[in-house]
Amino acid sequence: MPEALRRIAFAVGAVGFMVLIVVLGVLNPPRPSSISTDRLGPEPGEPVADYLTRAQDSLSGSNNDEHWALVSFTEPLTPDQIPAHSGGLRIAAASHHVSIPRVHTPIVTVQLPAGNAVAVASADNAAWQLLAQPAADDRTNRINTVSAARLRAGCACTVGLVVRGLLPQLRNLTAQNGIRTVQALPADAVATSFAIVPLLPEYQDLALPGTDDGPVPDP
């Protein structure tokens, strides 16, 4: 084949290949990403009043589907108080936070199988998680050590529960003593694919931690 014809054939083949790629792209569009943006809890710096309104609005509706929901409290709970503040609903996760004045302490959320006994034991599980994670510096290590010690001692440090229930059940839960608010996700939210950031009882104006300039106490 002459060189000129060979070049023409190559060019036609290249154009045909590009057309094929475009057609395949139209017939087989990219699948949506599986990364979820669902979140239970306030956004960083969100006014607490705005979050409370948003949480209340999330409970409106009349569908008959179960929803994942975050229960936040007026005061932190001791582990034995957890079952009584779940409204009898399935507890899927518990968040624990040891509050120390002017010290940033971690929030540890423990995913849970069904059963009140494992929910009560979740504080001890959170303590083990704190001790197992590497600390970036000595201050962090001391914070984790004292937090774990207090969790093991049964401190009032449970600040949030993730439960699953129908909207009427979740609305009834908001009327229970000690419940600050309940926020529900859409019914199609997938288990374990959403972020959990509890509304800490000390958050009154903005959902922001305070200063981190205080001394770390001994365990």
Long-range contacts (C-beta under 8 A, 24 or more apart in sequence): 36-189, 36-190, 36-193, 36-194, 38-185, 38-186, 38-189, 38-193, 38-194, 38-195, 39-194, 39-195, 39-196, 39-197, 40-68, 40-69, 40-70, 40-162, 40-183, 40-185, 40-194, 40-195, 40-196, 40-197, 41-70, 41-72, 41-160, 41-183, 41-195, 41-196, 41-197, 41-198, 41-199, 41-207, 42-197, 42-199, 42-203, 42-207, 43-207, 44-207, 44-208, 45-206, 45-207, 45-208, 46-206, 46-207, 47-205, 47-206, 47-207, 48-199, 48-203, 48-204, 48-205, 48-206, 48-207, 51-181, 51-183, 51-199, 51-207, 52-180, 52-181, 54-183, 55-181, 55-182, 55-183, 56-174, 56-181, 58-183, 58-184, 58-185, 59-167, 59-170, 59-171, 59-174, 59-182, 59-183, 59-184, 60-167, 61-167, 62-167, 63-167, 63-187, 64-166, 65-166, 65-187, 66-164, 66-165, 66-166, 66-187, 67-164, 67-165, 67-166, 67-167, 67-170, 67-184, 67-185, 67-186, 67-187, 67-189, 68-92, 68-162, 68-163, 68-164, 68-184, 68-185, 68-189, 68-191, 68-194, 69-162, 69-163, 69-164, 69-165, 69-170, 69-182, 69-183, 69-184, 69-185, 70-160, 70-161, 70-162, 70-182, 70-183, 70-196, 70-198, 70-199, 71-160, 71-161, 71-162, 71-163, 71-173, 71-179, 71-181, 71-182, 72-159, 72-160, 72-179, 72-180, 72-181, 72-182, 72-183, 72-198, 72-199, 72-201, 73-158, 73-159, 73-160, 73-178, 73-179, 73-180, 73-201, 74-178, 74-179, 74-180, 74-201, 75-156, 75-178, 75-201, 76-156, 76-157, 76-158, 76-159, 76-201, 77-156, 77-157, 77-158, 77-159, 77-178, 78-154, 78-155, 78-156, 78-157, 78-158, 79-119, 79-120, 79-121, 79-122, 79-123, 79-124, 79-154, 79-158, 80-120, 80-154, 81-156, 81-158, 82-116, 82-119, 82-120, 82-122, 82-158, 82-161, 83-116, 83-119, 83-120, 85-161, 85-176, 85-178, 85-179, 86-119, 86-161, 86-163, 86-173, 87-163, 87-165, 87-169, 87-170, 87-172, 87-173, 87-176, 89-163, 89-164, 89-165, 89-169, 89-170, 89-173, 90-114, 90-163, 90-164, 90-165, 91-116, 91-119, 91-161, 91-162, 91-163, 92-162, 92-163, 92-164, 92-191, 93-161, 93-162, 93-196, 94-119, 94-122, 94-123, 94-126, 94-158, 94-160, 94-161, 94-162, 95-158, 95-159, 95-160, 95-161, 95-162, 95-196, 95-198, 96-122, 96-123, 96-126, 96-151, 96-157, 96-158, 96-159, 97-157, 97-159, 97-198, 97-200, 98-146, 98-147, 98-150, 98-151, 98-155, 98-157, 99-157, 99-200, 99-202, 100-143, 100-146, 100-147, 100-214, 100-216, 100-217, 101-214, 102-210, 102-211, 102-212, 102-213, 102-214, 103-143, 103-212, 103-214, 103-215, 103-216, 104-143, 104-209, 104-212, 105-143, 105-147, 106-130, 106-143, 106-144, 106-147, 107-159, 107-197, 107-198, 107-200, 109-160, 109-196, 109-198, 111-192, 119-161, 122-158, 123-151, 123-152, 123-154, 123-155, 123-157, 123-158, 124-151, 124-152, 126-151, 127-151, 127-152, 139-216, 142-216, 143-216, 145-219, 146-216, 146-217, 146-218, 146-219, 148-219, 149-219, 150-219, 159-198, 159-199, 159-200, 159-201, 160-196, 160-198, 160-199, 162-196
